[in-house]
Amino acid sequence: MLSVIICTYNRDKYLFNVLKSIANNDFPVEKYEIILINNNCTDNTEIEYHRFQTSFPNVNLRYFIEKKQGLSYARNLGISEAKGEILIYVDDDATVNKVFLSSYASFFEHNKNAYAAGGPVYPIYETKKPAWISHFTKNLITGYLYFGKKIIEFKNGKYPAGGNAAYRKEIFDSVGLYNVNLGRSGGNLLGGEEKDIFDKMRDHNLRFFYLPTPVLYHMIPETKLSKDYFYRLTYSIGKSERRRTLDISETKYFKRLILETIKWGVTLILFIYYTLSLSPQKGLKLIHFRWNVSKGLLGK
């Protein structure tokens, strides 16, 4: 059985559509459940929950409220309440394609050596795509992920996007639950909780794979393209990495600082490339990105 877990915080605008896209999948309704975790929403989330219940009464939708603020708390509640052997996390501001559930079900059934997987994430811009978005900032802002049309193992530090990822439930017995000191909480933009889980999976030799067929379409509103959001997000990435690595050890943090210096070198090369390619705004945005991450990483 599959358990689709959607953790939501004030996204009533998108909630019905993501639930509907799951319900419209080509997968037997008796073989999955949807677990909706309300993380102290102050909007019309509960109204949208009831609207979906009325529209799709055959779907097994279970609803919970997590009073502790934070995405990691909500995700952990989803794990404890899930009845399925395979847990699939789906973002609350997205939709999925028609073969989303069947793709994950088939993969895990035929690959017993796989303990997690993730699929492509395609952005859907609600307004015009900005000229400053490059291949690199696209992933940062929109969660874009695509590694081709073949199943491959995630290696070299790569891992699935948190909003389109599936796990065997048993792995959390080995690596533990999501770190509640990481991840979004209310209006903050901290992250790192998914990376933390996948790093621990690597330490336990638990393999995870990229699947080309379960696709998630991520809605990108104008607010996510603003200067303020870009600054807060990039600074939060550095802050999250500082917190995540120091939680492990000072040595892990020191290694992350060394990696940051290497990333600066790559960023400067890309800045020169984009400038010579007559796209200086893309290069400048990468400089701003690296600068803000470094500030957060150093605790400035």
Secondary structure by P-SEA (a helix, b strand, c coil): cbbbbbbbccccccaaaaaaaaaacccccccbbbbbbbcccccaaaaaaaaaaaaccccbbbbbbbccccaaaaaaaaaaaccccbbbbbbcccccccaaaaaaaaaaaaccccccbbbbbbbbbcccccccccaaaaaacccbbbcccccccccccccccccccccccccccccccccccccccccccccaaaaaaaaaaaaacbbbbbbccbbbbbbbccccccaaaaaaaaaaaaaaaaaaaaaacaaaaaaaaaaaaaaaaaaaaaaaaaaaacaaaaaaaaaaaaaaaaaaaacc
